[in-house]
Amino acid sequence: MDKVLVAYASKHGATKEIAEKIGEVLGRRHMDVDIIPAHGVKDLSGYDAVVLGSAAYIGLWRRQAVTFLKKNREWLSALPVWLFISGPTGSGEPKELLKGWRYPKSLGQVIEEIKPRDIACFGGRIDAGNLNLFEKWIVRNMNAPEGDFRDWDGIVAWAEALTISGDEQTRP
C-alpha cells in the first residue's frame, strides 16, 4: 500500500478542507494517507509521495508551506510531489484569475529542484466574518468577491488523476 502525505498550510480552513478532500479520495483508492498541517510534519522517510497545499494571499504562499518546501527539498526532490494552491475568488478558471501565477518567484529554484508532477490552482473561499481588519481592507481594495469558489468536482478529479504507484525513486 502506498503511503501518501497530504500536507497543507491554511489560514481560515479552506485549504485544509481541500487537503482533507484530496486525502479522502486517495484513501478510497486504498492508499495509506496522513493529512497533516505542513508545520507539523517531522519526517518524510515513511512516505511514497507528497501532496502539499497552500493558501495564496496577495501573491504569497503561507509561510508554513514555504518552510516545508525549503526544509525538505532534498527529500521532496526524490519523491513524487504534487502541489496545489487555493485562493482566487470569483467566477472563472482560477489559473486565469491569477493570470498563470502559481508560486512566488522566491520559490522558483526550490520548485525547479523538487520538480512537482503538477501545480494545481483551486478557487478559494472568503468569509468576511472570519477576516481581521487588515484582511478585510485587502479584500475590499482588491475587489475580491466573497463566497466559496472551490470546485469540489475539479478537486476530486485532480486527486483521482494522481499516479502514485510504480514510481522508482531513490531517496536521500
Residue, then its C-alpha position, 0 to 999 in steps of 0.5 A: m500500500d502506498k503511503v501518501l502525505v497530504a500536507y497543507a498550510s491554511k489560514h481560515g480552513a479552506t485549504k485544509e478542507i481541500a487537503e482533507k478532500i484530496g486525502e479522502v479520495l486517495g484513501r478510497r483508492h486504498m492508499d495509506v494517507d496522513i493529512i497533516p498541517a505542513h508545520g507539523v510534519k517531522d519526517l518524510s522517510g515513511y512516505d511514497a509521495v507528497v501532496l502539499g497545499s497552500a493558501a495564496y494571499i496577495g501573491l504569497w504562499r503561507r509561510q508554513a508551506v514555504t518552510f516545508l518546501k525549503k526544509n525538505r527539498e532534498w527529500l521532496s526532490a526524490l519523491p513524487v510531489w504534487l502541489f496545489i494552491s487555493g485562493p482566487t475568488g470569483s467566477g472563472e478558471p482560477k489559473e486565469l484569475l491569477k493570470g498563470w501565477r502559481y508560486p512566488k518567484s522566491l520559490g522558483q529554484v526550490i520548485e525547479e529542484i523538487k520538480p512537482r508532477d503538477i501545480a494545481c490552482f483551486g478557487g478559494r473561499i472568503d468569509a468576511g466574518n472570519l477576516n481581521l481588519f487588515e484582511k478585510w481592507i485587502v479584500r475590499n481594495m482588491n475587489a475580491p468577491e466573497g463566497d466559496f469558489r472551490d470546485w469540489d468536482g475539479i478537486v476530486a478529479w485532480a486527486e483521482a488523476l494522481t499516479i502514485s504507484g510504480d514510481e522508482q525513486t531513490r531517496p536521500 
